[in-house]
Amino acid sequence: MKKLIVILAVLAFGGTTAYALDMSNHVGFGAWAGGNMSLNGSYSADDNLSDVVGLFAFPAVELKYVVMDKAAVAVNFGYGYMPMKDEKKEEMGDRFKDITPALNLPYVTLNGTFNFGPMMKAEDNKLNPFLTAGAGMYMWYFSANERTEKLAAPADPSEEFKATNLGINFGGGVEYFAMEQLAVFGRVNYHMVMMKDEDKFGADFGNQGFLMFGAGVTYYIPTKTE
């Protein structure tokens, strides 16, 4: 039984197949957009961040290199934006009456991707399910109006309500190759950002988790010619 498992693992992960898509040695230029939302993490003693800011849109771009048919590395640049909920503004009184506070979440990540498409046994296969995980830097801040003026930090008003923090992300999705080198895809990613800083933001503001989901396109260009 152990020998059979080893043989199957070698065939699945080590070999190549003529049945599925192979974007090996291709560079992919991608762009996608969708929704982003706070999923978990405390904002104060009484509220989670999801009680304070709502669902909104984000754009992102990606530069990907497919090392082999089943594996790729990618750099992602994105910009999350989550406005404060109207009911929360009302609770906070006149100080927030004439401003439009929001959480801004620019980020850059380096991800690895595992492609399942090359394992699908069909000569005309155009689908590539994938899983992805990585880490990056998140240059987040709370703005008072649009994306400019910063809010003061809750525990230290002499500081701005912002930081640059390390975060990790993981997720997955599926590509559909509408043309030989052009794919459309849907994708979901969970981001955990290490935002906690008691000196600036207080003991109750914690690390934050965000969910990003959307769709986009990737165009692949070969780096080698036969």
N, C-alpha and C positions, 0 to 999 in steps of 0.2 A: 504493500500500500504506500509506504514511504517513497519507494522508487517511482511509482506512478505519479505521486504529487510532484516530485522533483522534475519529472519529464514534462508534465503539464505546465509547470512554472516556467521552464526553459522555453517551451514553445510559445507561451503567452507573452513573456517579457523580453526574451532574448532574441527571438527570431523575427524575420520579416514575412510579409504575406503579400500575395498578388491580388488579394480580394478587396483591399480597401485603400482609402486615400493615403497618400504619402507626400507630406509637405516638407520632408527632410531638406535641410540647407536652404530654406526659404525665409525671407524676412517679411513679417506681416505688419502692415500699417492699419491700425484699427481706430474706430471712434464709436462711442456708445453713450446713451443717455437713458435716464429713467427716474425712479423715485428713491429718496433716501429718508431714513427715519431713525430716531433714537429707539433702541430696543431694550436696553437695560443700563442701569447705573443711576446713582442718587445725585440729585441736584442740591437738596437741602434736607433738613431733618424731617420735613413734611412731604416733600415731592421728589419723585424720580425725574430725570431729565425729560422723559417722554411725556410727563404731565405739563412741562413748560414749553417745549418746542414741538412743532407739528411736522407732518409729512410734506416734503417739497421735492423739487426736481434737482438733478445734478447732470453735468456733462463730464466726460472723461475721454482721454485718448490713450492709445497703447502702442508700444513698439515691441514687437515679438520676434524672437529668433527660434526657429524650429531646429533643434539640434539633431534629432532623429525623429522617425515617424511618430513615436509615442511620447516624446518629451520636448518641451519648449521652455524658454525663459523669456520673461517679459518685464518691461518697465511701464508702469501705469502712472498717469498724471490725471488727477480729478479734482473737482471742486463741489463739495457738498454745501448746501444752504438750507437752513431750517429756521423759519420765522417763529417768533414767540406766539403762542396761542392767544386769541383775543380775550378769552376769559381769564387768562393769567395776567394779562396787561391790566385788566379791570381790577383784579385783586390787589395789584401793586400800587394802585392809586395814581394821583396826578403826575408823579415823577415820570411815568411811562405813557402818559396820555397822548403827547404829541410826537412821539418817536416810534420807530419801527424796529425794535430790537430783534436780533436774529443770531443764531450760531452759524458761523462760517467755518468750513472744514476743507481747506486746500490740503492735498496730500500727494506724496510720491511714494510708490511701492515697487519692490522687486519681487516678482513671483515666479515660482516654478509651476508648470502645467503638465499633467499626465493626460494623454489623449487615448480614448478608447476606440476611436474610429478604425485604426488599423487592425483591431482585433475582430471586427465584424465581418463575417464570412459571406460577402456578397460582392460580386464583380461590379455592380452598378451602385454600390453604396455611396451616398452623398452626405451621410450624417456622421458627426464626430462629437459624441458626448465627452466632456472633460471635467477634471477636477483641478483646482488651483489653490495654492497656499503661498504665503510670503510675509514679508515685513517691510516697514517703511517709516517715514516721518510724516507727522500730521501737524501742520502749522495753523492751528485753530484759534479762533477768537470770537468773542461776543461783540457785535457791532450795535451802535445806538441807532444809526440811520443808514439804510442800505448797507454798503460794505466798507464804510469809511470810519467814522468816529467810533472809538472803542468804549465799551462800558468799563467802569471801575471794578477792580477785583473785590469780591465780597468781604474777605478778611483783611485786606490791606488796600484801602481806597487810593493810596498813592501809586499803586500799580494798576496796569490795565488787565482786563479780564481776558488774558490770552497766554499761550505758551506754544512751544514746539516740543512734541512728545513722540516717543517711539510707540509703534503699534504693530499688531499682527492681523492678518486676515486670512480667511479661507472661504471656499465656495465652489461653485460648479455651474455648468450650463451645457448647451449643445450648439454646435455649428451646423449649418446647412449650406453646402456648396452649390449656390445657384449657377455659378460658372466655374470653370476649371481653377481659377485663381481668386475667385471672389466668393466670400462666405458671409452669410447673415447669421447672427447668433442671439440667443437669449442667455442671461447670466444673472446669478445671485451671489453676493458676497457679504460675509459678516466681518466687521472690523472691530477689534478691541483696541482702544486707545488708552494709554497709561496717563490719564489727565490729573490724577490726584496730586495735590500740593496743599497741605494744610496751612502753611504760612500765608499763601496768597488767596486761597479759595475756601478755607475753612475745613473743619474736620468732616463735614457731611457731604462735601462734593467729592465724588469718587471717580474711579476709572469708568470709562463709558463704552458701551457697545452700540454699534450702528449697523443697520441692514440697508444694503444698496441693491437694487434690482432694476434691470432694464434690458434693452436690445440695441444692437449695432451692426456694423459691417467691418470686415477685415479684407484687405487686398494683399495677396501674397506675391512676392517677387523672388524668383530664384537667385541665389548667390553664385551658383555654379552652372555652367552650360556644358552640355554633353557633346 
